C-alpha cells in the first residue's frame, strides 16, 4: 500500500506543488509499463486528477536523451488526454551532477509548455521503494 502522506509531503515540499489541500484527497500511484525497457521502475502518480507525476530512476547518462524524450512525450500526451493541469517529470539518481546537467540541457531542447516541469531528485529523497514498485 502506498503512503499517501509521504507522497503528499514529497509533492508539496520537494517538488514545490502549491495545489490546494482538497486536491490531495485523491492520490493514486502505479507503475507504468512499456514506455522504455531502459527505464525501470517508472511511477505514475495522480494527485487529485490535476497533477500528473512520472518518476523514473536514471543511472546512465548515455541513454538519457531517448529516455527523457520518451518520458516527456508520454507525460504530455497523458496530461492532455486526461485533462490534468500539470505534468512533472521526476528523474531519480544517486546525485550524479553529469546526469542532472545533461537532463536539464536535453529538457530545454524539447518542445514543452509552461505546464511541464523537470525535477532532478536524489533517489533517497523519493518516498516510494524503487526496488519493488507497486
Protein Blocks (a to p, Z undefined) as FASTA:
>chain_A
ZZfklmmmmmmmmnopabdfklmmpccddddehkbmklccdddddehhlaccdddddfbf
klmmmmmmmmmmmmmmmmmmnopabdcdddddehiaklmmmmmmmmmmpccdfkbccddd
dfklpcbdfklcZZ
